[in-house]
Amino acid sequence: MPTRDEVLQALSRVMDPELGRDIVSLGMVQDVQVDGGRVAVRIVLTTPACPLRDHIQEDVRRALQALPGVQEVDITMDAQVPQGIRALDLPHIRTAIAVGSGKGGVGKSTVAVNLAVALADLGASVGLLDADIYGPNIPRMMGVHRLPPLTEEGKLRPAEAYGVKLMSIGFLVPPDQPLIWRGPMLHTAIRQFLHDVDWGQLDYLIIDLPPGTGDAALSVAQLLPLTGAVVVTLPQKVSLDDARRSVEMFRKLNVPVLGIIENMSYLELPDGTRMDVFGAGGGEALAQEVDAPYLGAIPMDPEVRKGGDAGKPVVVTQPEAPVSKALLELAKQVAARISVQAVTQPRETPSGAGGRIPLIRGPRIGR
């Protein structure tokens, strides 16, 4: 019968294709049990959204079945998201991902909502923070309009929908009341949403930033060392110009850019042809230009708009639709990028409350 060491030696030849290392050295192999001809192992992946989960499981099965004397193989697949490359001051939040765009109207909040719901549906614990203080849309898009009662300690308790914990200024002010705030008030609100909300244990905190490169993005980067950011754009040149600025903003703030997403990439017509409403190939070209990963294209679909208005994300209402499959693949790609980043790059410990961000000086106007 095989020994435990022989089992580990066999599994050391099983590679995680994305991380480029074997699953034993990565610490994924746990709870190895050998009982006669039966071998049981628990494989702990770096994310429940692993796009190669089935591939790794099958490689493990083949490696164990090839051992002499093995008659039965029992594999338990589990997952634990590693702490982001930057050690967060909020230890209950393992990773924090900003979703940004250079301009409004590109579907950034739609991407953030469906990304969060897809990750939760794949088994992760997920929070969604609406950092768009001036134009909060997350409550409507998730179909929730009030918060539960405060905790016994007086902390805000996040709302919850579709397995995702939610926080937005939209829960705290009337829907028709504008917030005419200066930067310091916005900074204070975001800080409270991070530190005074009982988020519980989260694998991923998705942060929906407002469009542009202003106060909200600076506050989030200062208060919370972001694990990474994704930038949403349309294929059209005007959107690409603004998305390029968003990429450069994140890089100036020392935030890793996980990739570019091209939203509303095309419209599929009833006869099966595609109409490039906003142009074609712009997102992929931008990713090459700024040397960032291209995370894929999301097609146009009226169901996305209907779901956003009704508070029912399209990945829930139409899981088999092409747009939902594209969003699910996006969630897997983002999770995979974070896992690769955590394994291949050393973890940083930030200074101060949320890490030090560089001073960005404005342009000199006049003489």
Secondary structure, DSSP 8 states (H G I E B T S, - for coil): ---HHHHHHHHTT-EETTTTEETTTTT-EEEEEEETTEEEEEEEES-TT-TTHHHHHHHHHHHHHTSTT--EEEEEEEE-----SB--SSTTB--EEEEE-SSSSS-HHHHHHHHHHHHHHTT--EEEEE--SSS--HHHHHT--------TTS-B--EEETTEEEEEGGGTS-TT------HHHHHHHHHHHHHSB---SBSEEEEE--SSSSHHHHHHHHHS--SEEEEEE-SSHHHHHHHHHHHHHHHHTT--EEEEEE-S--EE-TTS-EE-TT-SSHHHHHHHHTT--EEEE--B-HHHHHHHHHT--HHHH-TTSHHHHHHHHHHHHHHHHHHHHHHHS--B--STTT-------------
